[in-house]
């Protein structure tokens, strides 16, 4: 369930908006799923927006979009995969900030592949956590004994910043990770 369902919308342009939701009963703030054939990812834009204190996943995507100059602070939920973004498609994220974002798996971004040379660039990820495997008191430590449940999600590796779950992988440039882990699945 989502607060805003933008599924099957032909063009999306969300700009210069401040979102502060707090507690919500939704799993996603925005749901963008479509059977439409979008020809240009740059026609579907989230730009210059701030998302703060969003107690759910911000974007659930099955379409390509462009996220530019956005700030995500204190977003996500302990029970979701992809605290800010969950996508089964390529994504472009430029000049955006992710801070204090959480999820069960992939505190900021979970994507099934990153096959766009212009994928993620000039972004920062600061203290984004996968709560199943990262020690909240010491985020640089992971796969620690404090996780007494010994549950795993696709093995014992996990990522607070970005989880890319498939190949090909291209397009992470000029991006910094502070107290975050990145997991990229290796080819079998």
C-alpha positions in Angstrom: 0.0 0.0 0.0 1.2 3.5 -0.8 0.3 7.1 0.1 0.7 8.1 -3.6 0.1 5.6 -6.4 1.5 7.0 -9.6 1.2 3.7 -11.5 0.4 4.0 -15.2 1.0 7.8 -15.2 2.4 8.8 -18.6 4.7 11.5 -17.2 6.0 12.3 -13.7 7.5 15.6 -12.6 7.8 16.1 -8.9 9.9 19.2 -8.2 10.8 21.7 -5.4 8.7 19.9 -2.8 9.3 19.2 0.9 7.9 15.9 2.2 7.7 15.3 6.0 5.4 12.5 6.8 6.4 11.0 10.2 4.4 7.9 11.0 2.5 6.4 8.1 0.5 3.2 7.7 1.8 2.8 4.2 4.7 0.6 3.1 5.7 3.1 0.3 5.3 6.8 0.0 5.2 6.6 -3.8 4.4 3.5 -5.9 5.4 3.9 -9.5 4.6 0.7 -11.5 3.6 0.8 -15.1 2.8 -1.2 -18.1 3.4 1.9 -20.3 6.5 2.0 -22.5 8.4 5.1 -21.3 10.8 6.2 -24.0 12.9 8.7 -22.1 13.9 8.3 -18.4 14.5 12.1 -18.2 10.8 12.7 -18.7 10.1 11.1 -15.4 11.7 13.2 -12.8 12.0 13.8 -9.0 14.1 17.0 -8.7 15.1 19.3 -5.9 12.9 17.6 -3.3 13.5 17.0 0.3 12.2 13.9 2.1 12.6 14.0 5.9 11.3 11.7 8.7 9.5 9.4 6.2 8.7 6.2 8.2 8.3 4.0 5.2 10.1 3.3 1.8 10.0 6.5 -0.3 9.9 5.0 -3.8 8.8 1.6 -5.0 9.6 1.5 -8.7 9.2 -0.8 -11.7 9.9 2.0 -14.1 13.0 4.0 -14.8 13.0 7.5 -13.3 15.6 10.3 -12.8 16.2 11.5 -9.3 18.2 14.8 -9.3 19.3 17.0 -6.4 17.1 15.4 -3.8 17.7 15.0 -0.1 16.6 11.9 1.9 17.0 12.2 5.7 15.8 9.8 8.3 13.8 7.7 5.7 12.9 4.1 5.6 11.5 1.4 7.8 13.0 -1.6 9.6 10.8 -4.1 7.8 11.4 -3.1 4.1 14.0 -3.9 1.5 15.3 -0.6 0.1 14.8 2.1 2.7 14.5 4.9 0.2 14.3 3.2 -3.2 13.4 -0.3 -4.2 13.6 -0.8 -8.0 13.5 -3.6 -10.5 14.7 -1.3 -13.2 17.7 0.9 -13.9 17.8 4.1 -12.1 19.5 7.5 -12.4 20.3 9.3 -9.2 22.5 12.4 -9.5 23.7 15.0 -6.9 21.5 13.6 -4.2 22.1 13.0 -0.4 21.0 10.0 1.7 21.4 10.4 5.4 20.3 8.2 8.3 18.2 5.9 6.1 17.3 2.5 7.3 15.8 -0.8 6.0 15.9 -4.5 6.9 18.1 -4.8 3.8 19.7 -1.9 1.8 19.2 1.2 3.9 19.2 3.6 0.9 18.9 1.8 -2.5 18.0 -1.7 -3.5 18.2 -2.4 -7.3 18.2 -5.5 -9.4 20.8 -4.1 -11.8 22.6 -0.9 -12.6 23.1 -0.9 -16.4 23.3 2.8 -17.1 26.6 4.5 -17.4 24.9 7.6 -15.9 23.4 5.6 -13.0 24.5 7.0 -9.7 26.8 10.1 -9.6 27.9 12.8 -7.3 25.8 11.4 -4.4 26.6 11.0 -0.7 25.4 8.2 1.6 25.9 8.9 5.3 25.0 6.4 8.0 22.6 4.4 5.9 22.0 1.1 7.6 20.8 -2.5 6.9 19.4 -3.2 10.3 19.6 -7.0 10.0 23.3 -7.0 9.8 24.8 -3.6 10.9 25.5 -2.6 14.4 23.5 0.6 14.9 26.0 1.8 17.6 29.0 1.1 15.3 27.7 1.1 11.7 31.1 0.3 10.2 30.9 -3.2 11.9 28.6 -5.7 10.3 27.8 -9.4 10.5 28.3 -9.2 14.2 27.3 -11.4 17.1 24.7 -8.8 18.2 22.4 -10.2 15.5 21.3 -13.2 17.6 18.5 -14.3 15.3 21.2 -15.5 12.7 18.6 -14.8 10.0 20.0 -14.1 6.6 18.7 -12.3 3.5 20.3 -13.9 0.5 23.3 -14.9 2.5 25.2 -13.1 5.2 26.3 -10.1 3.3 24.3 -6.9 3.3 24.5 -3.2 2.4 23.5 -0.1 4.1 24.1 2.2 1.2 23.4 0.4 -2.0 22.5 -3.3 -2.8 22.8 -4.2 -6.4 21.5 -7.7 -6.9 22.4 -8.6 -10.4 24.5 -7.9 -13.5 25.5 -5.9 -15.3 26.8 -3.2 -13.0 28.0 0.1 -14.4 27.6 3.7 -13.4 28.6 4.6 -9.9 30.7 7.8 -10.1 32.0 10.4 -7.7 29.9 9.1 -4.9 30.9 8.9 -1.2 29.9 6.4 1.5 30.3 7.4 5.1 29.6 4.6 7.6 27.7 2.6 5.0 28.5 -0.7 3.3 27.9 -1.5 -0.3 27.2 -5.0 -1.5 27.4 -6.0 -5.2 26.5 -9.6 -6.0 29.4 -11.4 -7.8 28.7 -13.4 -11.0 28.5 -17.1 -10.3 
